[in-house]
Amino acid sequence: MKHSKHMPDKMIRIFFCLVCGALAAARESNQILHPAANRFGNHSANQQVQRPAAVQQKEPPFLEPLSWRFPEEPTKDEPRFPPNFELRTPMAPESIKVICGENSIRVEAKRDLLGSGVLVQTTDVTLGGCAATEEDPKAQILIFESELHGCGSQLLMSEESFIYVFTLLYTPSPLGGSPIVRTIDVSVSIECHYRRKNDVSSDVLKPNWAPFSETKASEESLYFSLRLMTDNWQFPRSSTQFFLGDMMKFEASVEQFHHIPLRVTVDSCVATVVPNVDTVPRYAFLGNNGCMFDSQLTGSSSHFLPQSHKDKLQFELEAFRFQHGNSGVIYITCSLRATEAAANVNATNKACSFSSGWREASGIHHACSCCDTDCRAGTKSSLTVQGTKWEQEMAVGPITVKEKPLR
């Protein structure tokens, strides 16, 4: 009896142990099936589980720095010359010989004018437009002879010298009937210098008797001058460079020495791109015995200044350049003439400018009435007296005219 009384209690214990074991097993299986729930806490069934943000994976650093580099630019090797090589500067060939005589000039030019071994055509070489007077076929030399005032020469003057300037021109002809050439044009300036004043040395002077007529003729020799002046007209201008629109100031004068008082006039002026008045292009801006056409033709401010000294005549010319003259270089050549200062201002002895009509530099305006016609018609004018030269062609240049810089 006693044994049967404790049977229910034992059964209850066994049952309780089985229930606890079942609960433990269920809890363990729930952790296996839902590990994230147990890891992040106890959440309700319908509560969404937040996912962690994506984590950026970092690349492991290089253990050693990169040794690769961009390739360097190839270097240029210094030029290698043969042994005993000597770099020489090209020099102009000695192909021209000049002999300046008392009143003439002789120029000898090799037909290998350019020093290239190629002989130029005889007709392609001129001295100021004059053909060769002789030719030495054996020595292959062209010979030019001319008086100092011939072959387009220009007379310039300095304080000490008379300078006669000639130009030797080479203009190649087309090759074999084709329109091409393979050599360049060549322009060589040739000068003959003559002293204006004789020096007196300590040597014994020997008297040189001459007839009175010859002495009188030498006293009547006239010396003309045409030069560029500074803006205040006080000094010769050292620079020959101008900008378009500048006023170029020219002064024409005559030195009379023992001569009677004289008046200087400018009969004509021509602008060219080379020191030769017979070339093209050319612009005759003054002519008809002292009429300045530039202001009338182009509307410029070119004009003569009032003539305060009869042996000097000043005029201003507005700077210009030829349309196709890329270099901007011009030469001004004028014909100067002297008359007696007491002579009347007339149709052939005047200095006229155009500004709403013709005006004369000395105020005798009616002398300009022929500027639109022919001022020589019906007149007689002698420009030489007993062989003594009373007129002279003078030139100034090269003058360079540039465009004004933009500001």
C-alpha positions in Angstrom: 0.0 0.0 0.0 2.7 2.3 0.8 4.4 1.7 -2.5 1.3 2.4 -4.6 0.7 5.7 -2.8 3.9 7.3 -4.2 3.4 6.1 -7.9 1.5 9.2 -9.1 4.2 11.6 -7.8 6.8 9.7 -9.6 4.8 9.8 -12.8 4.4 13.5 -12.4 8.1 14.0 -12.1 8.8 11.9 -15.1 6.2 13.8 -17.2 7.6 17.2 -16.0 11.1 16.1 -17.1 9.8 15.0 -20.5 8.0 18.4 -21.0 11.2 20.4 -20.0 13.2 18.2 -22.4 10.8 18.9 -25.2 10.8 22.6 -24.6 14.6 22.6 -24.6 14.7 20.7 -27.8 12.2 23.1 -29.4 14.3 26.1 -28.3 17.4 24.6 -29.8 15.8 23.8 -33.1 14.4 27.4 -33.3 17.9 28.8 -32.9 19.1 26.6 -35.7 16.2 27.6 -38.0 16.3 31.4 -37.1 19.8 32.3 -36.1 19.5 36.0 -37.2 16.5 36.4 -34.8 18.4 35.3 -31.8 21.5 37.3 -32.9 19.7 40.7 -33.2 17.2 40.2 -30.3 13.7 38.9 -29.9 11.4 40.5 -32.5 7.9 39.9 -33.4 7.0 37.7 -36.3 5.6 40.5 -38.5 8.4 42.9 -37.7 10.9 43.2 -40.7 14.5 42.6 -40.0 16.8 45.5 -41.1 19.7 44.4 -43.3 23.1 45.9 -42.6 24.5 48.5 -45.1 26.8 47.4 -47.8 30.4 47.6 -46.7 33.0 48.8 -49.4 35.8 46.5 -49.7 39.2 48.1 -49.5 41.9 47.0 -51.8 45.0 45.9 -50.1 47.9 48.4 -50.6 50.7 47.5 -52.9 53.6 46.2 -51.1 56.1 47.9 -53.5 55.7 51.2 -55.6 55.1 50.9 -59.3 58.4 50.9 -61.3 56.8 51.6 -64.7 57.0 55.2 -66.2 55.9 56.9 -69.4 58.7 56.6 -72.0 60.8 59.8 -72.4 60.8 61.7 -75.7 63.7 60.7 -77.9 66.6 63.0 -77.9 68.0 64.6 -81.0 71.6 63.7 -81.7 74.0 66.6 -82.3 75.0 66.9 -86.0 78.1 65.1 -86.8 80.5 66.7 -89.2 83.4 65.2 -91.0 86.9 65.7 -89.6 88.3 69.2 -90.2 84.8 70.5 -91.2 84.5 74.3 -91.2 81.1 75.9 -91.3 81.3 79.0 -93.5 79.0 82.0 -93.9 77.9 82.5 -97.5 79.6 85.5 -99.1 78.6 87.6 -102.1 80.6 86.7 -105.2 83.1 89.2 -106.4 81.5 89.5 -109.8 81.4 93.2 -110.4 84.2 95.7 -110.9 83.7 99.5 -111.0 85.9 102.2 -112.3 84.8 105.8 -111.6 86.3 108.3 -114.0 86.4 112.0 -114.1 83.1 112.3 -115.9 82.2 108.7 -116.7 81.8 105.3 -115.2 82.9 101.8 -116.3 81.3 98.7 -114.9 82.6 95.2 -115.6 80.2 92.3 -114.6 80.9 88.6 -114.9 78.3 86.6 -116.7 78.5 84.3 -113.6 76.8 87.1 -111.8 75.4 85.1 -108.9 78.5 83.0 -108.4 76.6 79.8 -109.0 78.4 78.7 -112.1 75.4 79.5 -114.3 76.0 82.2 -117.0 73.3 84.8 -117.2 71.9 86.0 -120.6 73.5 89.2 -121.9 70.2 90.9 -122.5 69.1 90.2 -118.9 71.6 92.6 -117.4 71.4 96.4 -117.8 73.0 99.4 -116.1 70.0 101.5 -115.3 68.2 100.3 -118.4 71.3 100.7 -120.6 72.6 97.5 -122.4 76.2 96.4 -122.3 78.5 98.4 -124.6 81.0 95.6 -124.9 81.3 91.9 -124.2 84.5 89.8 -123.6 83.4 86.3 -124.7 86.7 84.7 -123.6 86.6 86.1 -120.0 82.8 86.0 -120.0 82.5 89.6 -118.9 79.9 92.3 -119.7 81.2 95.9 -120.0 79.0 99.0 -119.4 80.3 102.5 -120.0 78.3 105.7 -119.3 78.6 109.3 -118.5 77.9 110.2 -114.9 74.6 111.8 -115.8 73.5 108.8 -118.0 71.8 105.4 -117.6 69.3 106.5 -115.0 72.0 107.8 -112.5 70.9 109.8 -109.5 73.0 112.6 -107.9 73.1 112.8 -104.1 75.0 115.2 -102.0 76.6 115.0 -98.6 78.6 117.6 -96.7 81.8 116.4 -98.3 80.9 114.6 -101.5 78.9 114.4 -104.7 77.6 110.8 -105.1 76.4 109.4 -108.4 74.3 106.4 -107.9 73.8 103.8 -110.6 71.8 100.5 -110.4 72.9 97.3 -112.1 69.8 95.3 -112.8 69.5 91.6 -113.5 66.0 90.4 -114.6 66.1 86.7 -115.6 64.2 85.7 -118.8 61.8 82.7 -118.7 63.5 79.4 -119.4 63.0 77.6 -122.7 59.8 79.4 -123.6 58.2 78.4 -120.3 56.7 80.9 -117.9 59.2 80.0 -115.1 62.6 81.2 -113.9 65.0 79.6 -111.4 67.0 82.6 -110.4 66.0 85.8 -108.5 66.0 89.4 -109.6 69.2 91.2 -108.6 69.6 94.9 -108.0 73.1 96.1 -107.2 73.6 99.8 -106.2 76.9 101.3 -107.5 78.2 104.6 -106.2 80.9 107.0 -107.4 82.0 109.6 -104.8 83.6 112.9 -105.7 84.8 115.4 -103.1 83.0 118.7 -103.0 85.9 120.6 -101.4 89.6 120.4 -102.2 92.1 120.0 -99.3 95.1 122.3 -99.1 98.2 120.5 -98.0 101.6 121.8 -97.0 103.0 121.0 -100.5 104.2 123.8 -102.7 101.3 125.1 -104.7 101.9 125.5 -108.4 99.8 128.2 -110.1 97.4 126.9 -112.6 96.5 129.7 -115.1 93.3 129.4 -116.9 91.4 131.8 -119.3 88.9 134.1 -117.7 86.0 132.5 -119.5 86.8 129.1 -117.9 87.0 130.7 -114.4 83.7 132.5 -115.0 82.0 129.3 -116.0 83.2 127.5 -112.8 81.9 130.4 -110.7 78.5 129.9 -112.3 78.3 126.2 -111.3 75.2 125.6 -109.2 74.7 123.0 -106.5 71.2 121.7 -105.9 69.9 119.8 -102.9 66.8 117.8 -102.1 66.5 116.4 -98.6 64.1 115.3 -95.9 63.8 117.7 -92.9 62.7 117.4 -89.3 59.3 118.5 -88.2 60.6 122.0 -87.2 62.5 122.4 -90.5 65.7 123.1 -88.7 67.8 120.0 -89.5 68.0 117.2 -92.1 66.0 114.2 -90.9 68.2 111.2 -90.0 65.5 108.6 -90.4 63.7 107.7 -93.7 61.0 105.7 -92.1 57.4 106.9 -92.0 53.9 105.7 -91.2 51.0 105.9 -93.6 49.4 109.4 -93.2 52.6 111.1 -91.9 53.7 114.2 -93.6 57.1 113.9 -95.3 58.8 117.3 -95.3 61.1 118.0 -98.3 63.4 121.0 -98.8 64.8 121.9 -102.2 67.6 124.4 -102.3 70.3 125.8 -104.6 73.7 127.0 -103.4 74.7 130.0 -105.5 78.2 130.9 -104.3 79.4 133.7 -106.5 76.3 133.7 -108.7 73.6 136.3 -108.7 70.7 135.7 -106.4 68.6 132.8 -107.5 65.1 131.3 -107.0 64.7 127.5 -106.9 61.6 125.8 -108.2 60.5 122.1 -108.4 59.2 121.4 -111.9 58.2 117.7 -111.4 58.4 114.8 -108.9 57.9 111.1 -109.5 57.7 108.2 -106.9 58.9 104.7 -107.9 59.8 101.5 -106.0 63.4 101.4 -107.4 65.8 104.3 -108.1 64.8 104.6 -111.7 62.1 107.0 -113.0 61.4 104.9 -116.1 60.1 101.9 -114.2 56.5 100.9 -113.4 54.7 101.4 -111.1 55.4 105.2 -110.9 53.3 108.1 -109.5 53.8 111.6 -110.8 52.5 113.6 -107.9 54.0 116.9 -109.0 54.4 118.2 -112.6 53.4 120.8 -115.2 56.2 123.1 -114.0 55.4 123.3 -110.3 51.8 122.0 -109.9 51.3 119.6 -107.0 48.6 117.2 -108.1 48.6 114.9 -105.1 46.1 116.9 -103.1 43.9 117.3 -106.1 43.9 113.6 -107.1 43.7 112.0 -103.7 42.4 114.7 -101.3 45.6 114.6 -99.3 47.1 117.5 -97.3 50.2 117.7 -99.5 51.2 121.3 -100.2 54.0 123.9 -100.7 54.9 126.1 -97.8 55.1 129.8 -98.3 58.5 130.6 -99.8 60.3 132.9 -97.4 63.8 132.4 -99.0 64.0 132.4 -102.7 66.9 129.9 -102.8 64.9 127.4 -100.7 61.5 125.8 -101.4 59.7 123.5 -98.9 56.8 121.2 -99.4 55.0 118.5 -97.5 53.9 115.2 -99.0 51.5 112.8 -97.2 53.2 109.4 -96.9 51.8 106.6 -99.1 52.7 103.2 -100.6 52.0 101.5 -103.8 49.1 99.1 -103.8 51.1 95.9 -104.5 54.4 97.2 -102.9 54.8 94.7 -100.1 58.1 96.2 -99.0 56.6 99.8 -98.6 59.8 101.2 -100.1 59.6 104.2 -102.4 62.1 106.6 -104.1 61.3 110.2 -104.7 63.0 111.8 -107.8 62.4 115.5 -108.5 63.6 117.9 -111.2 64.9 121.1 -109.6 65.5 124.3 -111.6 67.0 127.7 -110.8 66.1 131.1 -112.2 67.1 134.6 -111.4 65.5 135.8 -108.2 64.4 139.0 -109.9 62.4 137.0 -112.5 58.7 137.1 -112.3 56.6 134.2 -111.0 54.8 132.9 -114.0 53.3 129.8 -115.7 56.8 128.0 -115.9 58.2 129.5 -112.7 55.9 128.7 -109.8 55.0 126.5 -106.8 51.3 125.7 -106.8 49.2 123.7 -104.3 45.6 122.6 -104.6 43.2 123.4 -101.7 39.7 124.4 -102.9 41.5 125.9 -105.8 45.2 126.5 -106.8 47.4 128.6 -104.6 50.9 129.8 -105.3 53.6 129.7 -102.6 54.7 133.3 -103.0 51.1 134.6 -103.3 51.0 135.1 -107.1 48.0 132.8 -107.5 47.1 133.7 -111.1 50.3 131.9 -112.2 48.6 128.6 -111.2 45.7 129.1 -113.7 47.3 126.8 -116.2 47.8 123.8 -113.8 44.7 122.1 -115.2 46.0 122.5 -118.8 49.5 122.8 -120.2 51.7 125.4 -118.6 54.3 125.2 -121.4 51.9 126.0 -124.2 52.9 129.2 -126.0 56.0 129.8 -123.8 59.7 129.8 -124.4 62.0 128.6 -121.6 65.7 128.2 -121.7 67.0 125.9 -119.0 70.7 126.3 -119.8 72.8 129.4 -120.2 76.0 129.2 -122.2 76.4 125.5 -121.4 76.1 126.1 -117.6 73.5 123.7 -116.1 70.7 125.5 -114.4 68.6 122.4 -113.6 69.3 119.1 -111.9 67.4 115.9 -111.2 67.7 114.9 -107.5 66.5 111.8 -105.7 65.7 110.8 -102.1 65.5 107.2 -100.9 64.9 104.5 -100.1 62.0 105.8 -98.0 60.1 103.1 -96.0 56.4 103.6 -95.3 54.8 101.3 -92.8 51.3 100.9 -91.4 50.6 102.5 -88.1 50.5 100.0 -85.2 47.1 99.3 -83.7 46.6 100.7 -80.2 
